[in-house]
Amino acid sequence: MSEALPKKTQVKIPEEKDFDLFDKSSGFFEDDDDFIDDVENEKAAKKLKRFLAETEERMGMLLELMPIGLALHQPQSIVFANEELGRLVGFAPEAIIGRHCLDFVDPDGEYDLFERFSRVFENDESINEPTLNIVDSFGRPKTVQFIAGRMPWQGQPLAQVLIQDVSHIKIMEYELQRKTEEIAASLFQEVKARETQREFVSVVSHEFRTPLAIINGSAQMIERLIKADKSERAVEKVAKIRNAVGRINRLIDNILDSSSIEKNQFKIEPKPFDLGAPIETLVKSCAEINETYTLNLNLEGLPDLIDADEKACRHIIENLLSNAVKYSPQANQVDITGWHKDGYTYVSVKDFGVGIPENEVGKLFNQYFRASTSVGISGTGIGLNLVKNLVALHKGEITVESKLEEGSIFTFSLPDSETRNKE
């Protein structure tokens, strides 16, 4: 980081009387008869030239090589500029002579700076701007520290101006701020992920306990029914056990498949198969478990074969069917429709359940997200996220239409092999 600017740098000038320092065209130390335009007499001019020559001999190298831009300034113009100032503003030092140091300042937001600069001469005030924007001769913006103060000179109006480039410091501050924000964001995501993980573990534990409790209770009941020779009731309990085991298996499959997709380890293997067959099997199984529901099936529009991963398709349909029943506790109907159009196979699952608030529909496929209308209904929040990812692996799409207390329609599309290869 650059060293801080000194508050004031003075060039010691011996006392001289009866002259005014003024310049329009040449350098502060150049031996040029046109250097001073407004010296009242030749004698004073000769004294000034002699003094400048002596000062250049003693301090010229120091002023030229100092790493801070330096200008000596009369009320209206610069009379001396060193090499560093020339580098900062993109001009040779001699080209700066006769110009005002504020000519290079970006005017936006600095309207009072000219007035403040005039008070340096009138009221012996000083200016210290830690950051000031300037524009060099090539149009490049720079951030500088700007210091101006009047310097002793027999009561004559003369100020010293120090300018140091702090652009690199501002860049470092920006990078530090950016890194700080990145770290803060990462920490926030880590905390959020841990909270989500804890919630997920809690939900999954509950999801496992419920079917396990059903299995345990049903097994005990079967034992008593067998002893009492009530085989019909025992068969009913066996069906409950099978249902509970199915829930556990689906949960385990969803967790494992979601994990594989996150790690880019899940690979689909598209092969021709009849999509209608697994849909009919899953609908029949769902109807047997949920006897109070009517599952309307319309698959006449499906093609004979589609080119897709059969296992993935089963996961998609099973999750959508399970959700349709689960989130329709007060309804007793689910419609499943399949059709083909413009190189895509479509399947929709429509329920007449609780529906989803409009402002939550966009979050529905986020992992672990559960709609506010799902309170009191079992679920982990990974099923729909898995469905979306499985559809995406086929280069397909899934959409949802929903109205509160009216139900939802989930529709997924899978491209034909020719359509998929063109994309």
N, C-alpha and C positions, 0 to 999 in steps of 0.2 A: 504494500500500500504506500502511496506517495506520502512524503513528509508534509505536515501541515504548513501552510503559508505563514510566514512571520507577519505580525500585525502591521509593521511598517518597515520599509527598507529605505534608508536615506543615503543620498549621494552628498558628501560634504562639499560645500561650495564656499569659497572665501568671499568675504564681504566686498561687494563692488557697488558703487552708487551711480545714479543718473543714467540707467539704461533699462530697456525692456527686452525680455527674451521673446523672440518670435521667429517662426520659420514656416515656409510653405512647400519647399520642394526637396531639399537635400537632407543628408544624415546629420545627426547631432554633432558628430566629430569631424565632418569633412571640411577641408580647407577650400571653401568656395566663396567668392566675393558676393554671390547672390544669396548666400545662406540666410542672412538677416536683412529683412526688408524694412524694418521699422526702428532702426537704431538712430537716435537723435543726432549723434555726431560720430565722426570717424574715429576719434580717440577712444570712445567707449567701445566701439566695434572692435578695435584692435585689441583692447584689453580683454574683451570677451573671447575673441579667437585665441588669444594666448592662453587664457585660462582653460578653454576647452581642449586645446592641444595638450596642456599639462595633465588635465584630468584623464584624457584618453590614454596617455602614456602610463599613468599610474593605475587606472582601474578599467581600462577598455577591455582587456582579456577577461576579467572577472565578470563584467556586465554581459559580455557576449556569450560566455559559456554557462552562465547560471541556468539551471533547469526550470526556471519560472519566467513566464512572459513579463517583461518590464517595459513600461512606457512612462516618459515624462510628458506631462500634459499641461498646456495652457488652457484657459477657459473654453476656447473654441477648437483647439486642434492639438495633435500630438507633435512634439518637437524632437523626441527621440524614441526609438523602439529597438529592442535587442533581437537576436536571432530567434530565440524561442517564441517570442510573440509573433514574429513573421511566420514561423512554422504553424502555430496554432490557427492563424487566420488565413493562411494560404497565400501570403504576399511576401515579397522581399521586404526587409525592414525599411529600406529607403522609400518604398512605395506606400508605406503607411504614414510617413511624415505628412502632416497637413490634414490628415483625416481625423475624425472624432472616434474615440475608442468605442463608443456606443453604436457606431455604424454597423458593427458586426453582431449586435445583440438581437436575438429573435424578439420582435416587438410584442408578440402575444403575451399578455399578462404583465408587461414591464413598462406600463405607460408612465409611472411616476419616477422611473429611474433617471430620466434626463433632469427632472426638477431636483431630485436628490443630489445628482452630480453637480449641478450649479451651486448648491449650498455648500459643497466641499470648499469652493473658493470664497463664497460670501460669508459663511458662518463658521468656517473651520470645522465643519462636520466631517464624518468619515463614512464610508460604505464598506460593509463586509457581508457579501452574499455567498453563503456556502455552496449554493448551486445556482447557476445561471446558464440559460441556453443561448449559445451563439451559433452562427452559420458561417463557415469559411467560404473562400472564393470559389470553391468547387461545389457549393451547395450542400456540403456535408454538415449535419448537426453535431454539436459537441456540447458536453456539459462541463462548465468550468467553475472554479471558485474565483470570485471577483472582489478585490480589495482596492479601495481608492482613498487617499488621504492627502491633505495639503502638506507640503514640505517647506521648511524654513528657507527663505531666499530674499532677505532684505525687504520683506513686506510685499514682494512682487507675487502675482498670482501664478503659482506653479504647483502641480500635484503629481504624486507618483501613483501609478496604477500597476497592480500586480495581478496577473491572471495565470492560473494553473489548471491544466486539463485534469478533470476528475472523472472523465467518461468511464475509464476502466474500473474506477471504484463503484460507480453506479451500476455497471454491468455485474460486478461481483455482488453488490447488494441485491440486484434482481435475481441472480442465480441462487444466492443464499435464501432469498424469500421463496423462490420456486421450489428449491429442495426442501425447505421447511414445510411448505404446503403439501408436497408429495409425501413426506414422512408422516405428516398429520393425517392425510387422507388414508395412507396405508395402515396407520394405527387404528383409525376409525373403522376401516373395513375389517381389520383383524378382530377388533372388539365386537363388531356386528356379527362377524362369522362365528365367533365363539358363543355369542348369545343365541344365534340361530341354531348352532350345533346343540347347545344345551336344550333348547326348546324341542329340537328334532328328536333327541334321545328320549326326552320325556314323552313325546307323542308316540314314538315307535314302541317304547316300553308299554304304554297303555294299549297300543294296537296288538301287541303280542299277548298281553295278559288276558284281554277279552276273549279271543278264541280259545286260549288255553284253559280258561275257566269253564267255557262251554264244553270243551272236550272232557275235562275232569268230571264236571257235573253229569254229563251224559253217560260217561263210562260207569259211574257209580249207579245211575238209574238203570242202565242196561243190566248190571249185575243183579239188582233187585228184581227187575222184570223177568229175567231168566229164571230166577228162583221161584217166582210166582207164576211161571208158565204163561207169560203175556208177550208172546213173540211179536205181535203186530206193533205194540208200543215200542218194543226194542228196536224194530226196524226204523221207526221214526227217529229215535235217538241216534241211530247209526248215521242217518242222513244229516243230522245236525253236526255230528262229528266230522263227516266228510266236508260239509260246508265250512266249518271252522278251520280244518286243515287247508282247504283251498284258499281261505283268506290269508293264512300264514305264508303259503307258497307264493301267492301273488305279491305279498309285501316283500318277501325275500327277493323274488325275481326283479321287482321294481328297483329295490335298493342296489342290487348287484349290477343291473343294466345301466342305471343312472351313473354309478361309479365308473363303469367301463367307458361310457360315452364321455364323461368329464376327462378321462385319461386318454381319450382318442384310441381306445383299445377295442371298441365295439365295431365290428365289421358286418355289413349286411351282405348277403349272398342272393341276389335276385335270380329267381328261376320261375319258369311258367307254372302256374297252379290256378286252381279254381277258387277264387276268393269267396264265393258264395258258400262253399262247404264249411270252412271254419266259422263263418258268421252264423250259419244255421246251428252248428254244434254248440257254440257259445250261447246263443239265444235259448236253445232248448235247456241247457244246463241252468241258465239264469232263471228260466220259467219254473223249473222244478224246485229251485230253492225259494223263489219268491212267488208262491202260489196265488197270491192276491193280485198280482200284476198281469195285465194283458200286454204281450209284446207283439206288436204288429210288424210283420216282415214283408217287405216289397223289394225283391232283388231281381225282378224281371229285366231291368235295364242293364244289368251287369254283363260284361263280356264273358265268354266261356273261360278264357284264361287271361291272367295278367302276369306281368313280369316283375316280381317283387320278392322280398324276403318273407316267407310264410310265417316264421316264428315272430318276426317283428310286427307283422300285420295282426297276428293273434293278440299280442300285447296291446296294440292300439285299440282294437275292438273291445277287448276284455275290460280295459280301463274305462272306456267311454260308456259301455253298458253298465258296469258296476256303479259309476257315478250317476248315471241317469236314474237308476233305481234308488240309490242311496240318498240323493238330494230331491227325491219326490215322496217324502213320507206321507203326504196327505193325498197323493194322486195314485192312480192304479193303471197307468198306461204309458208305454214307451213305443215310439215309432222308429223303425230302422228301414232306411231306403238306400238303394244302390242304383247307380246309372253310369253311363259312359258318354262323354261329349268332348269333341275337339282334341283327341289324343290323351285324355285324362279319364281315370276311373274315380268316381265320387261315391262316398258313403256318408250318410248323415244319421245322427242319433238325436232324436227329439224327445225331451221329457216335458212334463207339465208340473214341475216342482217349484222350489222356492225362488229360482231365478238369481240373477247377479246384478248388483248395483252398477249403473252405467260407468261411474268413475273408477270401478274396480276391474272392468272387463280387460283393460289393457295390461293388467298385472297378472292375469289369471294363469298364464303359462310360465311365470317366474317360479323358480325352484323354492319350495317350502311355503309359497303364498297360499293362503286360504281366505276365501271371501268372507265378509262379515255375516253372510246368511248361512254359513256352515257351522255356526256355533251350536254345540250340542250334538253334532254329527261326526262320527269317527272319520279319520283321514290323516294323511301325513303331509300333503302338499307336494309330493314328488310325482304323482301319477300323470297329471296333465303336462308337466315339464318333460317327462319321459316321452309322452305321446308326441309332443311337438318335435323333439329331437329325432325320434324314429321316423317321423314323416319327412323331416328335413334331410335325413340321410338318403331318402329316396328322391330328393329334389322335388318334393311335393309341398303342399301347404295345408294348414288347418285354420279354420275360422270359427267364430262363435257369435251367435245372435242370442240376446237374452233380455227378458223383461222381468222385473220384480213380481213375484207371486203369480207369474204366468208360465215360466219355464225357460228352457234354453235349447238351442239347436247347435250341435257341434258337427261340422262338416269337414272331412279331410279329402284331399285329392292326391292321387298317385299317377305320375306320367307313364304313358306307354314307353317301351324300350326305345322306340324311334324318337319320340319326343324328348326323352331324357338325354339321349346321346346328342341331340342338336343343341342342348342348352350348355 
